[in-house]
Amino acid sequence: MSAHPPVPRAVLDGIPAYVPKPPQPPATGTSYRLFLNENPCPPLPSALAAVSRAAQRTNLYPGIFPDELTDALARRLDVPLSHVVTGPGSVGIYQQIGQAMLSPGDEVVYAWPSFEAYPIVVRMAGAVPVEVPLSDAAHDLEAMAAAITPRTAMVLLCEPNNPTGTAVGAAELKRFLDRVPEHVTVVLDEAYFEFHRGPDAPDGVELHRDRPNLVVLRTFSKAYGLAGLRVGYGVAHPRIAEALRKCAVPCGVSRIAEQAALAALDAEDELLRQVAGITAERERLRAALGARGWTLPPSGTNFLWLPLGEDAAPVAAALERTGLLVRAFPGTGLRITVGAPEANDLLITALEGIRSDR
Ligand SMILES: Cc1ncc(COP(=O)(O)O)c(C=O)c1O
C-alpha cells in the first residue's frame, strides 16, 4: 500500500458516507414503506404504457436534455422555455445548484430540521451552513431573514417543510422574499406542492415571475408517483437556469423517465384525484391520532410529523416490529408517510397500543 494515497477533498469528511452492503434477503411478512414519502398508488396504466414504449429504445441515448418534457412543462406552467431546468430528481438539480451558485465560504441560510440534502449540498460546495431552528415545527421566517448577512449567497426554503409538513402562508412567504437582498439566490423547494393547494398556499412559479433570484423546484416523485424513475424540474430566470444546465449530467434524465413524466402530465386530473385521496387519508390519520392523545402539527404534504423527542427512536422500533417502517429523526421526531388505508389503519392501532403502554 502506498504511504501517500490520493486524498479526497477535505469537505467530504463532513458528509455522511454510504456504506455498500450486500443485497438484503426479502423481509418476511407484510411491511409498509412509510419512510420515504412515496406515493402509495401504483403507476397509472398510461405511464406504464409510456415506459414500455420507451424501453424499446434503450439501446439509444436519450437527448442531452429531455427537450420534449421541457417544452411540455414550459407550456403547462406558462413560462418561457429558457426558464425550465430538468434533472434526475430534484436532488439532481440541487447538485447543479451547489455547483453553479455556491463558492467556498459562502453562507447558506436554511431552517432546521428541514430537507436532509441541504447540509450535504452546502458542505459539498465548501459553503457554510447557517441553520435556523424551526419555531413550533414551522419556518421562523423572521429569524431566517435576520440570519442573512453580507456573506449570505443563498437561502434554501422547503415549502411545505420536510420533515415537519408545516406550510407558511403565501402572504408571509412573499413578505420574506421581499426582504431577501436581490443578489441572494432563494431556492424554494415545492416537492409537495400538489398536496397543499388553496387560496393561502404559495405558488412558486407565480412568485418567480418578477423575482430573478428565485429558483423553484418541483418533482415527479411525489404526487405524480414516479419516484423510481428519477425526474424533477426547476423554474428560474435564464441566467440561473443556463448555469444550472451547464452543471447537469448530460443525458441525466432517461427517455423512460421523460416519457413517463409526459404521460403523467397528460393524466394530471387522474393524479390530482389520487392526491385528494391521499390528503383525505392524511386528515383522517391526523384526526384519529389526535383523538388518541398524540400531538401532530398540521401537514401540507403526504406525511405527518410526530414530535416525540427522545421517544422517536424507540417508537419507530416498536412500529417496525408491527411491519410499519417509518422514519425516525433520533431525539427529534418521527416522519410517517401517509400510506394506503390499510397501512394507515394499522398505524392507528399500533400507535394506540404504544400509547397505552407508555
Ligand atoms: C423537500 C424535498 N425535496 C426534494 C426531494 C427529492 O425529490 P426527488 O425524488 O425529485 O429527488 C424530496 C424527497 O423526499 C423532498 O422531501
The ligand as a Gaussian input file, in Angstrom:
#p B3LYP/6-31G(d) Opt

LIG

0 1
 C      -38.314000      18.507000       0.152000
 C      -37.845000      17.505000      -0.824000
 N      -37.207000      17.909000      -1.913000
 C      -36.761000      17.032000      -2.830000
 C      -36.944000      15.689000      -2.634000
 C      -36.358000      14.737000      -3.612000
 O      -37.150000      14.568000      -4.646000
 P      -36.643000      13.821000      -5.962000
 O      -37.173000      12.446000      -5.861000
 O      -37.245000      14.642000      -7.033000
 O      -35.155000      13.862000      -5.998000
 C      -37.603000      15.213000      -1.523000
 C      -37.780000      13.772000      -1.333000
 O      -38.199000      13.285000      -0.335000
 C      -38.063000      16.145000      -0.591000
 O      -38.691000      15.757000       0.507000

